[in-house]
Amino acid sequence: MPKGAEDLPGEILESATGLLVDLCTMSSASGDHEGIRQVASRVAAELARRGLSAEVGTESDEDNKPQPVLIACGPKAGEHYLLLVGHMDTVLDAAPPRIEYDRLIATGPLDMKGGLAM
């Protein structure tokens, strides 16, 4: 079990782990726009379940190629806004994820799909 996981309520740990495995199942290698869009759509759906307005759009990169972009908005946090920035691509195509000895072996679980799941 990951360090600190024993302190999480079971349903939070189970939900986050399920989402992470789900995201790691999706192949989203760099340049795979449809795979990246699939990850963005899955994360957008999860954010929407938590009350944020989330949509997947398209922006051009420096080579003027269309790239999927996830934008989510929620209520203001007091007088401040919160900005999270991340990426949804992995260098490699997805390998089937598996859990061994309470560890997830997959493509992208730390960079960056784990951050998206959290």
C-alpha positions in Angstrom: 0.0 0.0 0.0 1.4 3.4 -0.9 2.8 5.5 2.1 -0.1 7.4 3.7 -2.8 5.4 1.9 -3.8 3.7 5.2 -5.0 7.1 6.4 -7.4 7.6 3.5 -11.0 6.6 3.9 -11.5 3.4 1.9 -14.0 4.8 -0.6 -11.6 7.7 -1.5 -8.7 5.4 -2.0 -10.8 2.9 -4.0 -12.3 5.7 -6.2 -8.9 7.3 -6.9 -7.3 4.0 -7.7 -10.1 3.1 -10.0 -9.8 6.4 -11.9 -6.1 6.0 -12.1 -6.3 2.5 -13.5 -9.0 3.7 -15.9 -6.7 6.6 -17.2 -3.7 4.3 -17.5 -5.8 1.9 -19.6 -6.2 4.6 -22.2 -3.4 4.9 -24.6 -2.5 8.6 -25.0 1.1 8.6 -26.4 2.5 11.9 -27.5 0.9 12.8 -30.8 -2.1 10.5 -30.3 -4.7 13.2 -30.4 -7.7 10.9 -30.1 -6.2 9.1 -27.2 -5.4 12.3 -25.4 -8.9 13.5 -26.1 -10.2 10.3 -24.5 -8.2 11.0 -21.4 -9.4 14.6 -21.3 -13.0 13.5 -21.7 -12.7 11.0 -18.8 -11.1 13.6 -16.5 -13.8 16.2 -17.6 -16.6 13.8 -16.7 -15.0 13.2 -13.3 -14.6 16.9 -12.6 -18.2 17.5 -13.7 -19.3 14.8 -11.2 -17.7 17.0 -8.5 -19.5 20.2 -9.6 -17.0 21.8 -11.9 -17.9 23.0 -15.4 -15.5 21.0 -17.6 -15.2 20.9 -21.4 -12.7 19.5 -23.9 -11.7 21.9 -26.6 -9.0 22.2 -29.2 -6.1 24.6 -29.4 -3.3 24.8 -31.9 0.2 24.0 -30.8 3.4 25.8 -32.0 3.3 23.8 -35.2 -0.3 24.9 -35.8 -1.5 21.3 -35.2 -4.8 20.9 -33.2 -4.4 19.6 -29.7 -7.1 18.6 -27.2 -7.3 20.9 -24.2 -9.3 20.4 -21.0 -10.7 23.5 -19.3 -12.6 23.2 -16.0 -14.0 26.0 -13.9 -15.5 26.0 -10.5 -16.5 28.5 -7.9 -14.0 31.1 -6.8 -12.1 30.1 -3.6 -12.6 33.2 -1.5 -10.7 36.0 -3.1 -8.4 33.7 -5.0 -8.4 31.4 -8.0 -6.7 28.1 -8.2 -4.9 27.1 -11.4 -3.8 23.5 -12.1 -1.7 22.8 -15.1 -0.8 19.3 -16.4 -0.6 17.1 -19.5 -2.5 14.1 -20.6 0.0 12.4 -22.9 2.5 9.8 -22.1 5.6 9.0 -24.2 4.7 5.4 -24.8 1.5 3.7 -25.8 -0.4 2.2 -22.9 0.5 -1.2 -21.6 -2.2 -3.2 -19.8 -2.1 -1.9 -16.2 -1.7 -4.4 -13.4 -1.5 -4.2 -9.6 1.4 -6.2 -8.0 1.9 -6.1 -4.3 -0.3 -3.0 -3.9 1.7 -1.1 -6.7 0.2 -0.1 -10.0 2.4 -1.1 -12.9 1.3 0.9 -15.9 2.1 3.6 -18.5 1.9 7.1 -17.0 0.7 6.5 -13.4 3.1 9.1 -12.0 3.6 11.4 -14.9 1.0 12.7 -15.2 -2.1 10.5 -14.9 -1.6 10.1 -11.1 -1.7 13.9 -10.8 -4.9 14.0 -12.8 -6.6 11.3 -10.7 -5.7 13.1 -7.5 
